[in-house]
Amino acid sequence: QDEIRKRFVNALQADAEPNGGGSHVVVSHSMGTVIAYDCLKRVRDCPKVDALMTIGSPLGIDEIQDRLKPEWTRDDGFPDSKVAGNWVNVADRLDPVCIDTDLSNDFKRSGEGAVIDQRQSNRGRWRHSIDKYLVKDELRLHLAQQLGINWP
């Protein structure tokens, strides 16, 4: 866990320096969403980011949430101190990894829903593939907004 946290934090720090004032958005998929959340919520030295996007995330699963305690609670689970803007969660209801596609009720900010849950429908048998998520307009629109880009 320490090594994974170190790699995530180092990657954010390395990207933040040359960014020169542009948007700093973490886009994570699958187990990467758990790593990103863990670092943004629980690692003191983790840099702040402008926004967070989780894709095909298992963060809604109780057994995953149990591992995020004591820093995580349903009423105050949003990583306020590290995420300045929006957290968008993109999920396909038939993706077997994101059993609970609604994160807004699990990661609140002072008791209020703060996560933007965006459902999209991927095709095929295995709906968890990142490429199936990335080709859809639902995800692209939210990512463009987080990056401050007018799209389409």
N, C-alpha and C positions, 0 to 999 in steps of 0.2 A: 504494500500500500504506500509506503513512504517513497519508493522509487517511482511509482506511477504518478503520485502527487508532484514529485520533484520535476518529472518530465513535463507535465501539464503546465506547471507554474513557469518553468524555464521557457517553454514555447510561447506562452503569453507575454512574458517579459521581453523576449527577443523580437516578437512581432510589434509590440507597443512602441519600441524605440524608433524604428525607421518609418513607422506609420505616418508621422508628421501631421497629426491632427485629423486624420480620416477616421471613419467609424471602425470601432474595434468590436466585432461581433463573433461570438463563439457559436459555431454550428456543429452539433454533435449528433451521432446516430447510435442507436442500440445501447450497448454497455458503455459507450463513450458518453452518453447522457448522464449516467450515474457518476462517472469519473468527473465530468465537468461540474455537475451539481455539488459533489463532495468537496471539490476544491474551492468553488465559489462560495459555498456556505461555511465550510469548516476549516479552511487553511488560511491562517492570518496573513501570510505573505503573498497570497494570490493577488495579482493586479486586478483593478476594476476593469469592467468591460462596458461597452455601450448597450449591448443587447445579448440575449441568449436565444438560440433556437434548438429545440430538441426534436428529433425525428425518430419515429418508431421506438419510443422510449418505454422501458420497463419500470420507470419511477412510480407508476401508480400501483404497483404490486405491494401488498402489505409487508411481505418478507424483505423486500428491498428497503422499504421505509423504516422497518425495525432497525436496520443497520445504520441509519442516518441519525439516530438518537445519540446523545441528548440534544444536539443543536437543532434538530428538525422537530417541528410540531405542525399539525394540520393548520392551526390558526396563525402561525408565524414561520412558515416554511420557505417563503420567498427570500432569496439571497440579496436583500436590500443593500447591504453595505458594499456589494461587489457588482451588482447589475443595475446600471443607472436607468436604463430604459425598459423596453418590453421583453418579456419572455414569451415566445410563441412555441407551442407544442403542436407538431404535425403528426397525425396518426391515422392509419387505416383501421377501421373496426375489425377487419378480418386478418390483421397482422397478429400472428400468435405471440409475438414478444410484448406487444403493448396491450395486455389484457384489459387494463383500465385506460381508456383513451382520454379521460377527463382528468387533467391535473389541476384544474382551477380550484377544485374543492379540497385538494390535498396540500397545496403549496400557497396558502393565503398570505396576504400582507396585512398584518394587524386585524385578522379576522375577516378580511374582505378578499374576494376572488381577484387575483392579479395575473394569472396565466391566461393567455389567449389560446384556447384550444381550437385548432383547425383540423377538421376531419377531411380526408380525401380518400378516394377510392382507387387503389392500385389494381392492376389486372394480373391474372394468372394465378397459379397455385401458390407460389411463394411470394407473398405480398410484402415481405420484410426488406427486400433488396433496396439499397440506397438509390440505385439508378432508377427504380420505379417511382420513388418519391421525388427525385430531382427533376424529372421530366414534366411534372405536373405544375400547372399554373398557380394552384393554391399556395404551394410552397414558395415558388419563385416570387409571387407578389409580396408575400410577407418578408422574404429576405431582402427584396429590393427596398421595401419601406424601412427596414432596419438599417440598411446601408445608406439611406437617404437618396436613393435613385428613383427617378420617375420611370415607371415601367407599367405597362407597355407603352 
